[in-house]
Amino acid sequence: MDSIAFGRSIGLEAYLGALLETLPDMLLVLDCEFRTLAINPAGLAAIGAGSLDEARGLKLAALMSPQDIAALRASFDTALLGPDEPAAPVCVTITCADKTECVLECRLARLVGAAGKVEGVLIRAQDITACLAASRDAEDNTALVRAVLATVPSAMVVTDEHGRITLFSSAAQEMFGYREDEVLGRNVSLLMPSPHREAHDGYIARYLETGERRIIGIGRVVEGLRKDGSVFPTELSVGEARSGEHRAFTGFHRDLTTQIETEASLHRMQSELAHASRLSAVGTLASALAHEINQPLAAIANYLSAGQELLDADRPNAREIVRDALEAAANEALRAGQIVHRLRGFVSKGEVDSEIFSLKELIDEAATLGLVGTRAKSVDFQVVIDPEVDCVVADRIQIQQVLVNLMRNAVEAMEQSPVRRIVVHALPSGEDRVELVVADSGPGIAPALVGELFKPFTGTKRKGMGLGLSICRTIVEAHGGKLTVEPSEAGGTQFRFTVLRALPDAPLGF
């Protein structure tokens, strides 16, 4: 406030009277000796005085602390010096008539009379108690919100409707490698790799225009970009808040790097276990395989020996007989080679990968290994394949492992059965699946064991570790199917599982 000057025609009292009566703020006039000359009704009410005389009798020491009195007196002395040295506002705390404390922001200006003489100082005191309390509450709320956000495990990034970052939590700073002051006000696409970075503003514009939600309230796995340029997978959930015409988008990020690495490690471990199980199965089949391969080798020796004898004999049709013998020996050699080839493929430790292949060929190959040594046991083996579902998409070796395991289990279950029959059915299941059923005519499985059958180290065999069916279920579930067991129509047991059907436009992978 500058100095207030009064003209000659209107006295000081007229000016002061108007000011004192009309303003809701406390007005106080002090003379040059710091004595009260006038006070308005608002001031009287604040200090509990009924008249100017009562106000004059009150000591400032009774209303405020010595420190506040000293600050007010210093500002008073500055105001007396005039406009060249304007007095700065000063805040003081007074005890009001109702015993409550209020904070007053005081602005002071000297009063100059008609003759240019300084008559005193006018103090306008505005009650700012409520404003200060509201400011403190806002600061406390802000501090509380930031404290809460600092404890949220997910990284939180808040943006406005233009994609500018307005809040960047502590977890977000740790995840992305930026300090909050480095990203505030910048476009959130800063945290995205190409091509998502260039397309992000278009996503926001489309949503604001159409209201079509593609990620808000849904969540999805996206890629994040750290300050050091590294890209990492993150699960992003986005929420929206509105206040009038303004919007804010809150994004919660969860780093999936460790989870994906753990899943990959688990997948490798499952593959290792499946491979070990195949090796164990081959060890169990070793003697039967030796017998199976020995038969074509013995036949080859016999055919070659007979051919050698015919070459030494002088017979007119010896040439044709020798040719037939060599052809038969060649067929037996191919038969032995196929057994060895299928065995090598079965125990191979290749990368798990899906491919399109013929289901009939796969079942034939699995039967070669799964039914080795069963001829003497007179097992009747049948395959029924719907012609529409012959081609499937799966990991060939792993599905073959499932079939071999189920066939071997069926053979062993039927050792004491009067009728030994295994039937493999392949039929459509839904629009994109093929169901495989391996049924036997054995004694069946006790109901008490059905619920425990697929657990590791559980089985009905006296020999073995009980891992075969557990591994089979893991393989089937990795292909998106489910392995189940139930009684068969022949009185034994049947296992069912599904694989992906190879449709004309079906993509590889599962």
C-alpha positions in Angstrom: 0.0 0.0 0.0 1.3 3.5 -0.8 0.8 6.5 1.4 -2.8 7.8 1.7 -3.1 11.5 1.3 -6.2 13.5 2.4 -7.4 16.7 0.8 -8.2 20.0 2.6 -12.0 19.9 1.9 -12.6 16.5 3.4 -11.1 15.8 6.7 -9.2 12.7 7.8 -12.2 11.5 9.8 -14.4 11.3 6.7 -12.1 9.1 4.8 -11.4 6.9 7.8 -15.1 6.6 8.6 -16.0 5.3 5.2 -13.1 2.8 5.3 -13.7 1.6 8.8 -17.4 0.9 8.2 -17.4 -0.8 4.8 -14.5 -3.3 4.7 -15.0 -6.8 6.2 -11.3 -7.0 7.0 -9.9 -5.6 10.2 -8.8 -2.0 9.8 -6.6 -0.3 12.4 -5.2 3.3 12.5 -2.1 3.9 14.6 -0.5 7.2 15.3 3.2 7.8 14.9 3.7 6.6 18.5 2.1 3.2 17.7 -1.1 4.1 19.6 -4.6 3.1 18.4 -6.5 6.0 16.9 -9.3 4.1 15.2 -10.6 0.6 14.5 -13.5 -0.7 12.4 -16.4 -2.9 13.5 -14.7 -6.0 12.1 -11.6 -5.4 14.2 -13.7 -4.7 17.3 -15.5 -8.0 16.9 -12.2 -9.9 16.4 -10.6 -8.6 19.6 -13.8 -8.6 21.6 -14.0 -4.9 22.2 -17.2 -3.0 22.2 -15.9 0.4 21.5 -12.8 2.3 20.4 -12.1 3.2 24.0 -12.0 -0.5 24.9 -9.8 -1.2 21.9 -7.4 1.5 23.1 -7.2 -0.1 26.5 -6.2 -3.5 25.1 -2.5 -4.1 25.0 -1.1 -5.7 21.8 1.0 -7.9 24.1 -2.3 -9.6 25.2 -3.3 -10.3 21.7 -0.1 -11.6 20.1 3.3 -13.0 20.9 6.3 -10.8 21.4 7.8 -12.0 18.2 4.7 -11.0 16.2 4.7 -7.6 18.0 8.3 -7.1 17.0 7.6 -8.0 13.4 4.6 -5.7 13.2 6.5 -2.8 14.8 9.3 -3.3 12.3 6.9 -3.1 9.4 5.2 -0.1 11.1 8.6 1.8 11.2 9.2 1.0 7.5 5.7 2.3 6.6 6.4 5.6 8.3 9.4 6.2 6.0 7.0 6.5 3.0 6.5 5.1 -0.5 10.2 5.0 -1.2 10.5 2.2 1.3 7.2 0.3 1.1 6.5 -2.0 4.0 6.3 -5.7 3.2 3.2 -7.6 4.4 3.7 -9.2 7.7 1.7 -12.2 9.2 0.8 -12.2 12.9 -1.2 -14.5 15.0 -3.7 -13.0 17.5 -6.0 -14.6 20.1 -9.6 -13.6 19.2 -12.4 -12.9 21.6 -13.7 -16.5 21.3 -10.2 -17.8 22.5 -9.4 -19.1 19.0 -6.2 -18.1 17.2 -6.3 -16.6 13.7 -3.5 -15.6 11.4 -3.7 -12.1 10.0 -1.8 -10.9 6.9 -1.1 -7.2 7.6 -0.5 -4.6 5.0 0.6 -1.1 6.3 0.6 2.4 4.7 1.3 5.8 6.2 -1.4 8.4 6.5 -0.5 11.9 5.2 -2.6 14.9 6.3 -3.6 17.9 4.2 -0.5 19.8 5.1 1.7 16.9 4.1 2.3 15.9 7.6 2.4 12.2 8.5 -0.5 11.5 10.8 0.1 7.8 11.4 -0.2 4.3 9.8 -3.2 2.4 8.4 -3.1 -1.4 8.9 -5.4 -3.7 6.9 -5.4 -7.1 8.5 -6.9 -10.0 6.4 -7.8 -13.3 8.1 -5.9 -16.0 6.2 -6.3 -18.8 8.8 -8.6 -20.8 6.5 -6.4 -20.3 3.5 -3.4 -21.5 5.4 -5.2 -24.5 6.8 -6.4 -25.4 3.3 -2.9 -25.0 2.0 -1.5 -27.2 4.7 -4.2 -29.8 4.1 -3.4 -29.8 0.4 0.3 -30.2 1.1 -0.4 -33.0 3.5 -2.7 -34.7 1.0 -0.1 -34.4 -1.7 2.6 -35.8 0.6 0.2 -38.6 1.6 -0.6 -39.4 -2.0 3.1 -39.5 -2.9 3.9 -41.7 0.1 1.2 -44.1 -1.0 2.4 -44.1 -4.6 5.9 -44.8 -3.4 4.7 -48.0 -1.8 2.7 -49.3 -4.8 4.7 -52.2 -6.3 3.5 -51.6 -9.8 5.1 -48.8 -11.8 2.4 -46.0 -12.2 2.5 -43.5 -15.0 -0.3 -40.8 -15.2 -0.8 -38.8 -18.4 -3.3 -36.2 -19.5 -5.5 -36.4 -22.6 -2.6 -35.2 -24.8 -0.3 -38.0 -23.6 1.9 -35.8 -21.5 3.2 -37.4 -18.3 1.9 -35.7 -15.1 3.0 -38.2 -12.5 5.8 -40.8 -12.5 5.9 -43.1 -9.4 9.0 -44.3 -7.6 8.5 -47.8 -9.0 8.2 -46.3 -12.5 11.5 -44.5 -12.0 13.2 -47.7 -11.0 11.6 -49.7 -13.9 12.3 -47.3 -16.7 15.5 -45.6 -15.4 14.3 -42.0 -15.6 14.0 -39.5 -12.8 10.5 -37.9 -12.4 11.8 -34.4 -13.4 13.2 -35.9 -16.7 9.8 -37.1 -17.9 7.2 -34.7 -16.5 5.5 -32.9 -19.3 7.0 -35.2 -22.0 4.9 -37.5 -24.2 4.5 -41.0 -22.7 5.6 -42.5 -26.0 9.1 -41.8 -24.7 8.7 -45.1 -22.8 7.7 -47.1 -25.9 9.9 -48.7 -28.6 9.2 -48.3 -32.3 6.7 -48.7 -34.0 4.4 -48.2 -31.0 6.1 -44.8 -30.2 5.1 -43.3 -33.5 1.5 -44.7 -33.4 0.7 -43.8 -29.8 -0.7 -40.3 -30.4 -3.0 -41.8 -33.1 -4.3 -44.3 -30.5 -5.3 -41.5 -28.1 -6.8 -39.4 -30.9 -8.9 -42.3 -32.1 -10.1 -43.1 -28.6 -11.0 -39.4 -27.8 -12.9 -39.3 -31.1 -14.7 -42.7 -31.1 -14.7 -43.8 -27.4 -13.7 -47.3 -28.6 -11.6 -49.0 -25.9 -8.9 -51.3 -27.0 -6.8 -51.4 -23.9 -8.4 -49.2 -21.2 -9.9 -51.4 -18.5 -8.7 -54.5 -20.3 -4.9 -54.8 -20.0 -2.4 -56.4 -22.3 1.3 -57.4 -22.6 3.3 -54.7 -24.4 6.9 -53.7 -24.7 8.5 -51.0 -22.6 11.7 -48.9 -23.4 14.1 -48.1 -20.7 16.4 -45.0 -20.6 19.4 -47.1 -21.6 17.6 -48.3 -24.7 16.8 -51.8 -23.6 13.3 -53.2 -24.4 11.4 -55.4 -21.9 8.0 -57.1 -21.7 5.5 -55.5 -19.4 1.9 -56.1 -18.5 0.0 -52.8 -18.9 -3.4 -52.0 -17.3 -4.8 -48.6 -18.1 -7.6 -46.7 -16.2 -9.3 -43.4 -17.0 -10.4 -40.6 -14.7 -12.5 -37.5 -15.7 -12.9 -34.1 -14.0 -15.2 -31.8 -16.0 -13.7 -31.5 -19.5 -10.3 -32.9 -18.5 -9.2 -36.5 -18.6 -6.3 -38.4 -17.1 -5.1 -41.9 -17.9 -3.4 -44.0 -15.3 -1.1 -46.8 -16.5 0.1 -49.6 -14.2 3.1 -51.5 -15.5 4.4 -54.9 -14.2 7.8 -56.1 -15.5 7.4 -59.6 -16.9 11.1 -60.2 -17.6 11.6 -62.5 -14.7 8.3 -64.3 -15.2 9.1 -65.0 -18.9 12.6 -66.2 -18.1 11.2 -68.5 -15.4 8.6 -69.9 -17.7 11.2 -70.5 -20.4 13.4 -72.2 -17.8 10.5 -74.4 -16.7 9.7 -75.2 -20.3 13.3 -76.4 -20.8 13.2 -78.4 -17.6 9.9 -80.1 -18.8 11.6 -80.9 -22.1 14.6 -82.4 -20.3 12.3 -84.5 -18.2 10.3 -85.7 -21.2 13.6 -86.6 -22.9 14.7 -88.6 -19.9 11.4 -90.4 -19.8 11.9 -91.4 -23.5 15.3 -92.7 -22.7 13.9 -94.7 -19.8 11.2 -96.1 -22.0 13.8 -97.2 -24.6 15.8 -98.9 -21.8 12.7 -100.8 -20.8 12.1 -101.8 -24.5 15.8 -102.8 -25.1 15.4 -106.5 -25.1 12.2 -106.4 -27.1 13.8 -104.1 -29.6 16.8 -106.4 -29.9 14.5 -109.3 -30.7 12.5 -107.1 -33.2 15.6 -106.0 -35.1 17.2 -109.5 -34.9 14.3 -111.0 -36.9 15.0 -109.0 -40.1 18.7 -109.4 -39.7 18.3 -113.2 -39.4 16.1 -113.2 -42.5 18.7 -111.2 -44.4 21.3 -113.7 -43.5 19.1 -116.6 -44.6 18.2 -115.0 -47.9 21.8 -114.2 -48.7 23.0 -117.7 -47.7 20.3 -119.3 -49.9 21.2 -117.1 -52.8 24.9 -118.0 -52.5 24.0 -121.7 -52.6 21.8 -121.2 -55.7 24.7 -119.4 -57.4 26.9 -122.5 -56.9 24.1 -124.9 -58.1 23.5 -125.5 -61.8 19.7 -124.8 -61.9 18.0 -123.2 -64.9 15.8 -120.8 -62.8 18.6 -120.0 -60.3 18.9 -116.4 -61.5 15.3 -115.5 -60.9 15.3 -117.2 -57.5 18.5 -115.4 -56.4 16.9 -112.1 -57.6 13.8 -112.8 -55.4 16.0 -113.7 -52.5 18.1 -110.4 -52.8 14.9 -108.4 -53.1 13.5 -110.0 -49.9 16.8 -109.4 -48.1 16.7 -105.7 -49.2 13.1 -105.4 -47.8 14.2 -106.9 -44.5 17.1 -104.5 -44.3 14.7 -101.6 -44.9 12.5 -102.9 -42.2 15.4 -103.0 -39.7 16.5 -99.6 -40.8 13.0 -98.1 -40.2 12.9 -99.5 -36.7 16.3 -98.0 -35.9 15.3 -94.7 -37.6 12.1 -94.4 -35.5 14.0 -95.3 -32.4 16.6 -92.5 -33.1 13.8 -90.0 -33.7 12.0 -91.1 -30.6 15.0 -90.5 -28.3 16.3 -87.4 -30.1 16.6 -84.2 -28.0 15.6 -81.7 -30.7 14.0 -78.3 -30.0 10.3 -78.4 -29.2 8.6 -77.2 -32.3 5.2 -77.6 -34.0 4.8 -78.9 -37.5 2.1 -80.2 -39.8 2.2 -84.0 -40.3 0.0 -87.0 -41.0 -1.6 -88.5 -38.0 -1.8 -92.0 -39.6 2.0 -92.0 -40.2 2.6 -90.8 -36.6 0.4 -93.6 -35.1 2.1 -96.2 -37.3 5.5 -95.0 -36.1 4.3 -95.0 -32.5 2.9 -98.5 -32.8 6.3 -99.8 -34.1 7.8 -98.8 -30.8 4.8 -99.2 -28.5 3.9 -102.7 -29.6 7.5 -104.1 -29.9 7.5 -107.6 -28.5 3.7 -108.0 -28.4 3.3 -110.4 -31.3 3.7 -113.4 -29.0 1.1 -111.9 -26.7 -1.4 -111.9 -29.6 -2.4 -108.2 -29.2 -5.1 -107.1 -31.7 -4.2 -103.6 -32.8 -6.7 -101.4 -34.8 -6.5 -97.8 -36.0 -9.6 -95.9 -36.9 -8.9 -92.4 -38.4 -11.6 -90.0 -39.7 -10.3 -89.0 -43.2 -11.1 -85.4 -42.5 -8.7 -85.1 -39.5 -5.5 -86.9 -40.7 -3.3 -83.8 -40.7 -2.5 -82.2 -37.3 -0.2 -79.4 -36.0 1.9 -80.5 -33.0 5.4 -81.4 -31.9 5.8 -84.8 -33.6 8.2 -86.4 -31.2 6.3 -85.4 -28.1 2.9 -86.6 -29.3 4.6 -89.8 -30.4 5.9 -90.1 -26.9 2.4 -89.8 -25.5 1.0 -92.5 -27.8 3.9 -94.9 -27.1 3.5 -94.5 -23.4 -0.3 -95.1 -23.6 0.2 -98.2 -25.9 2.8 -99.7 -23.6 0.6 -99.2 -20.6 -2.3 -100.9 -22.4 -0.1 -103.9 -23.4 1.1 -104.3 -19.8 -2.5 -103.9 -18.4 -3.8 -106.7 -20.7 -1.2 -109.4 -19.8 -3.7 -111.5 -17.9 -6.7 -110.6 -20.0 -8.3 -113.3 -22.2 -9.0 -110.7 -24.9 -6.1 -108.3 -25.8 -7.2 -105.5 -28.0 -6.0 -101.9 -28.5 -8.0 -99.5 -30.6 -6.8 -96.0 -31.5 -9.5 -93.6 -32.7 -8.9 -90.2 -34.3 -12.0 -88.0 -34.7 -12.9 -84.3 -35.0 -13.4 -82.3 -31.8 -14.8 -78.9 -32.3 -13.8 -76.7 -35.3 -10.0 -76.8 -34.8 -9.2 -79.9 -32.7 -8.6 -83.6 -33.2 -9.3 -86.1 -30.4 -7.2 -89.2 -30.0 -8.5 -92.1 -28.0 -6.4 -95.1 -27.0 -8.7 -97.8 -25.6 -7.8 -101.3 -24.3 -9.7 -104.4 -23.2 -7.8 -104.8 -19.9 -9.2 -105.0 -16.4 -9.6 -101.2 -16.1 -8.4 -98.9 -13.3 -9.7 -98.9 -9.8 -11.9 -95.8 -9.1 -9.8 -94.9 -6.1 -6.7 -94.4 -8.4 -8.3 -92.4 -11.1 -7.9 -89.1 -9.3 -4.3 -89.8 -8.5 -3.3 -91.3 -11.8 -1.6 -88.2 -13.3 0.3 -87.2 -10.3 4.1 -87.7 -10.3 5.4 -90.9 -8.7 1.9 -92.5 -8.7 1.2 -95.5 -10.8 -0.2 -99.1 -10.9 3.0 -100.8 -12.0 5.2 -102.7 -9.6 8.2 -101.4 -11.6 8.7 -97.8 -12.7 8.8 -94.4 -11.1 5.2 -93.4 -11.9 6.2 -90.4 -14.1 5.0 -91.5 -17.5 1.4 -90.3 -17.3 2.4 -87.1 -15.5 4.8 -86.3 -18.3 2.1 -87.2 -20.9 -0.3 -84.8 -19.3 2.3 -82.0 -19.3 3.0 -82.5 -23.0 -0.7 -82.5 -23.9 -1.4 -79.4 -21.8 1.5 -77.6 -23.5 -0.3 -78.3 -26.8 -3.5 -76.7 -25.4 -5.3 -79.9 -24.8 -6.3 -82.0 -21.8 -5.5 -85.7 -21.0 -8.4 -87.6 -19.4 -9.1 -91.3 -18.5 -12.4 -93.2 -18.4 -13.7 -96.8 -18.8 -13.7 -98.1 -22.3 -16.5 -99.9 -24.1 -14.4 -103.1 -24.2 -14.3 -103.1 -20.4 -10.8 -101.7 -20.0 -9.5 -98.2 -20.0 -9.4 -95.5 -22.5 -7.3 -92.2 -22.5 -8.4 -89.2 -24.5 -6.5 -86.1 -25.5 -6.7 -83.4 -28.2 -4.2 -81.8 -30.6 -4.6 -78.9 -33.0 -6.1 -79.7 -36.3 -4.3 -78.6 -39.4 -6.8 -76.4 -41.3 -6.0 -74.8 -44.6 -5.4 -71.4 -43.0 -4.2 -72.6 -39.6 -1.0 -70.9 -38.4 1.9 -73.0 -37.0 2.3 -72.8 -33.3 0.1 -73.6 -30.3 
